[in-house]
Amino acid sequence: MPVTKIKLENFTAFKDLEVDFSPGINALVGANGTGKTHLMKACYAACDYGKEDRSLAHELVGVFLPSGRASGRLVRQGYEAVGGFVEVHVGVWHVRCYLSGRDTRYATTPTDPQRPDTKSVYIPVKETLANAPGFLSLYAAREVNFEQVYSDILLKAYLPALRKPVDDDHRRMLDSLENVIGGKVTVKGEEFFLSNEQGDLEFTLLAEGWRKLGLLWLLIRNGTLQKGSALFWDEPEANLNPKMFKVVIEVLLELQRGGVQVFFATHDYVILKELDLQMTEEDRVAFHSLYRDEDGEIACYTTGHYLDIHPNAIGEAFDDLYDRQIERSMRRVP
């Protein structure tokens, strides 16, 4: 079931925010420090909590990794005595986690035995597959300072392929990615390789952009990204050549057409324009523009059309570059 809404009060940088999400693609845009990643992490934690009898507060601590693993550190600074909360709606079900600045470890979260089983995936900005060997055993045994999303994504990447045949829609997505990266991804022991007719190339020798697309290939091939699941991707454009953006958006649109809910945060104009140009009237797409209002508090404006994004920091930066280019060209005219 899709994530439909999030409410935040005195949580990290947010004073009071409520955002409704599309069951399809949700593109999060905004200047640095407006909470795009925090929104996605909070939703991801809510999707993942309870699967191993862990509270939402436990998941939030693992995903955000506050100092001392103290949940109270997630309360907005200056409001520690008042406390705050995170509330996430998944279909008709919702959970609220109260946080207090006085807590030293984990807050108490009510659990609902009827909560839906939403499979979720979070792809962080930093690529992880090249450094995978030994990471999971280290993470399980030691207090290493890595957010939980890194171990989570490796656990999902290591999953073997499903026994059932790949359907035509997933086959097209896999073929598109294989054409870009030049092969398929294989796993030997704990190492990942790009395999083709020339042999196996370890991920440590592979371009980082190809590694990210290789991870997406794996998640589609092993059945992690199926109908009813949710994909959270932080800055998919990082370390990718802009020529690859077209296939990335093609795959994301195809995933949402197959029932996968997609969230991504971006600072890139080309990514947004690819989405704008490729989406159809039947596609369920929402652009969420996060910004600071007149009081300096984070607010959100949501629209279904790229041209209606407001404020659009990415578009404004692109327009400024274009205007300066025209101005310089005009100065050179004899």
C-alpha positions in Angstrom: 0.0 0.0 0.0 1.3 3.5 -0.8 2.5 6.1 1.6 -0.3 8.7 1.4 0.7 11.4 3.9 3.2 12.6 6.5 2.8 15.0 9.4 5.8 16.4 11.2 5.9 18.6 14.3 9.1 19.8 15.9 11.0 17.1 14.1 14.6 17.9 12.9 14.3 21.1 10.8 10.5 21.0 10.6 8.3 23.1 12.9 4.9 22.0 11.5 4.5 20.3 8.1 2.0 18.1 6.4 2.5 16.7 2.9 0.1 14.5 0.8 1.9 12.1 -1.6 1.0 10.6 -5.0 0.7 6.8 -5.2 3.0 7.1 -8.3 6.1 9.3 -8.5 6.9 12.0 -6.0 9.7 14.4 -7.0 11.1 16.4 -4.1 12.8 19.6 -5.0 14.1 22.6 -3.0 17.3 24.3 -1.8 19.8 22.6 0.5 18.5 22.4 4.1 14.8 22.3 3.2 14.3 18.7 4.4 14.0 16.6 1.2 16.1 13.7 2.5 14.5 13.9 6.0 11.0 13.5 4.5 12.1 10.4 2.6 13.9 8.9 5.5 11.0 9.4 7.9 8.6 7.7 5.3 11.1 4.9 4.7 11.4 4.2 8.5 7.6 4.0 8.8 7.4 1.5 6.0 10.1 -0.6 7.5 9.3 -0.5 11.2 7.7 -3.4 13.0 9.1 -6.1 10.7 11.6 -7.3 13.3 9.5 -6.2 16.4 11.3 -2.8 16.4 9.5 0.4 17.2 9.3 3.3 14.8 11.6 5.3 17.1 14.2 2.6 16.8 13.9 2.7 13.0 14.2 6.5 13.0 17.3 6.4 15.1 18.9 3.8 12.8 18.0 5.7 9.7 18.9 9.2 10.9 21.8 8.2 13.3 21.6 11.0 15.8 24.5 11.6 18.2 24.6 8.9 20.9 21.7 7.2 19.1 19.4 9.3 21.3 16.0 9.7 19.8 15.6 13.1 21.6 18.2 14.5 19.3 15.7 14.3 16.5 13.5 16.9 18.2 13.9 20.3 16.7 16.5 22.3 18.5 14.9 24.7 21.0 11.8 22.5 21.4 13.4 19.6 23.4 11.2 20.2 26.5 8.0 20.3 24.3 8.9 17.3 22.1 7.6 16.5 18.7 6.2 13.7 16.6 6.3 12.0 13.2 3.0 10.6 11.8 3.0 8.6 8.6 -0.1 7.3 6.7 0.2 4.1 4.6 -3.1 3.4 2.9 -5.8 3.6 5.6 -3.3 2.7 8.3 -1.1 5.2 10.2 1.4 5.4 13.0 2.6 8.3 15.1 5.9 8.3 17.0 6.2 10.8 19.9 9.7 12.0 20.6 10.9 13.9 23.7 14.1 15.8 24.1 14.5 14.2 27.5 14.8 10.7 26.1 18.3 9.3 26.1 17.6 6.3 23.8 14.3 5.3 22.2 10.8 6.8 22.5 7.8 4.6 22.8 5.8 4.0 19.6 2.3 2.4 19.5 2.1 -0.6 17.2 -0.8 -1.8 15.1 -0.9 -5.6 14.3 -3.0 -4.8 11.2 -0.3 -2.6 9.6 0.2 -3.3 5.9 3.3 -5.0 4.8 4.9 -2.4 2.5 8.2 -3.5 1.0 10.5 -0.4 0.8 13.9 0.3 -0.6 16.1 3.4 0.1 19.0 4.1 -2.2 21.4 6.6 -0.6 23.5 9.1 -2.4 26.7 7.3 -1.7 27.2 4.1 -3.7 27.6 1.0 -1.6 28.0 -2.1 -3.8 31.7 -1.5 -4.5 32.5 -1.6 -0.7 30.1 -4.5 0.1 32.5 -7.3 1.0 32.6 -7.6 4.8 30.3 -4.7 5.5 27.3 -6.6 6.8 29.2 -8.7 9.2 31.0 -5.6 10.5 27.8 -3.6 10.8 26.1 -6.5 12.7 29.0 -6.9 15.2 30.3 -3.3 15.7 28.9 0.1 16.5 30.1 1.6 13.2 28.8 5.1 12.3 26.8 4.2 9.2 23.2 4.9 8.8 20.9 1.8 8.7 20.0 2.5 5.0 23.5 1.2 3.9 23.0 -2.2 5.5 19.4 -2.4 4.4 20.2 -1.8 0.7 23.0 -4.4 0.7 20.7 -7.0 2.2 18.2 -6.3 -0.6 20.9 -6.3 -3.3 22.2 -9.7 -2.2 18.7 -11.3 -2.6 18.7 -14.0 -5.3 16.4 -13.7 -8.3 12.9 -14.9 -8.1 12.1 -18.4 -9.5 9.1 -17.1 -11.6 9.9 -15.9 -15.1 10.5 -12.1 -15.7 7.4 -10.5 -17.2 7.6 -8.4 -20.4 7.4 -5.0 -18.5 10.3 -5.9 -16.2 12.2 -7.5 -19.1 12.1 -4.2 -21.0 13.4 -2.3 -17.9 16.2 -4.8 -17.5 17.1 -4.6 -21.2 17.3 -0.8 -21.1 19.6 -0.8 -18.1 21.8 -3.6 -19.6 22.2 -1.5 -22.8 23.5 1.4 -20.7 25.8 -0.4 -18.4 27.0 -3.0 -20.9 26.0 -6.2 -19.2 24.3 -7.8 -16.2 25.2 -7.8 -12.6 26.3 -11.0 -10.9 27.3 -11.8 -7.3 30.2 -14.0 -6.3 30.6 -14.4 -2.5 30.0 -10.8 -1.3 31.5 -9.1 -4.4 29.4 -7.6 -7.2 30.5 -7.8 -10.9 29.4 -6.5 -14.2 29.2 -9.5 -16.5 29.2 -9.6 -20.3 30.9 -11.4 -23.2 34.3 -10.0 -22.3 34.1 -11.4 -18.8 33.5 -10.2 -15.2 34.5 -6.7 -14.1 34.5 -6.0 -10.3 32.5 -3.1 -9.1 35.6 -1.4 -7.6 36.8 -0.9 -11.2 33.4 0.2 -12.6 32.3 3.8 -13.1 30.2 4.9 -10.1 27.3 5.9 -12.3 27.1 2.4 -13.7 27.2 1.0 -10.2 24.1 2.9 -9.3 22.3 1.7 -12.4 23.6 -1.8 -11.7 21.9 -1.6 -8.3 18.6 -0.6 -9.9 19.0 -3.6 -12.2 19.5 -5.9 -9.3 16.4 -4.6 -7.4 14.2 -5.2 -10.4 15.7 -8.5 -11.3 15.5 -10.0 -7.8 11.9 -8.9 -7.3 12.4 -6.3 -4.6 10.7 -3.7 -6.8 7.3 -5.2 -7.3 3.7 -4.0 -7.2 3.0 -2.5 -3.8 6.6 -1.7 -2.9 8.1 1.8 -2.4 11.4 3.1 -3.8 13.1 6.0 -2.1 16.1 7.4 -4.1 18.2 10.3 -2.9 19.7 12.3 -5.8 19.6 9.7 -8.6 21.6 12.1 -10.7 24.7 11.9 -8.5 27.7 10.6 -10.5 25.5 9.9 -13.6 26.2 11.4 -17.0 23.2 13.4 -18.1 22.8 11.1 -21.1 21.8 8.4 -18.7 19.0 10.4 -17.2 16.6 9.5 -20.0 16.7 5.8 -19.2 16.5 6.4 -15.5 13.3 8.3 -15.9 12.0 5.7 -18.3 12.5 3.0 -15.7 11.0 5.0 -12.9 7.9 5.8 -14.9 7.6 2.1 -15.9 7.9 1.1 -12.2 5.1 3.4 -11.1 2.9 2.1 -14.0 3.5 -1.3 -12.5 2.4 -0.3 -9.0 5.7 0.8 -7.4 5.5 4.1 -5.5 8.6 6.2 -6.2 10.1 9.0 -4.2 13.2 10.9 -5.3 15.0 14.1 -4.2 16.9 16.0 -6.9 18.8 19.2 -7.6 19.0 18.6 -11.3 17.1 20.4 -14.0 17.6 17.7 -16.6 16.1 15.0 -14.4 13.0 17.1 -13.8 12.6 18.0 -17.5 13.0 14.3 -18.5 10.2 13.5 -16.1 8.1 16.4 -17.5 8.7 15.3 -21.1 8.2 11.6 -20.7 5.2 11.5 -18.3 1.7 11.0 -19.8 -1.7 12.1 -18.5 -2.2 8.7 -17.1 1.0 8.8 -15.0 0.5 9.8 -11.4 3.2 12.3 -10.7 3.5 15.0 -8.0 6.2 17.6 -7.7 6.8 18.7 -4.1 8.7 22.0 -3.7 10.1 22.5 -0.3 11.1 26.1 0.7 11.4 28.4 3.7 8.4 30.8 4.1 8.6 34.4 5.4 9.1 33.2 8.9 12.0 31.0 7.9 10.0 27.8 8.5 9.9 24.9 6.0 6.8 24.7 3.9 5.8 22.6 0.9 3.9 23.4 -2.3 2.7 20.4 -4.3 1.6 20.3 -8.0 1.1 17.8 -10.7 2.7 19.9 -13.4 6.4 20.9 -13.8 5.6 24.4 -15.0 3.6 25.1 -11.9 6.4 24.2 -9.4 6.8 27.2 -7.1 9.3 28.1 -5.9 11.5 26.4 -8.4 15.1 26.9 -7.3 16.4 24.5 -10.0 14.5 26.3 -12.8 15.5 29.7 -11.5 19.2 28.7 -11.5 18.9 27.3 -15.1 17.2 30.5 -16.3 19.9 32.7 -14.6 22.6 30.7 -16.5 20.7 31.1 -19.8 20.2 34.9 -19.2 23.9 35.4 -18.4 24.9 33.4 -21.5 22.7 35.6 -23.7 24.1 38.7 -22.0 27.7 37.7 -22.6 26.9 36.7 -26.3 25.3 40.1 -26.8 28.4 41.9 -25.5 30.5 40.1 -28.1 28.3 41.2 -31.0 30.3 43.9 -33.0 
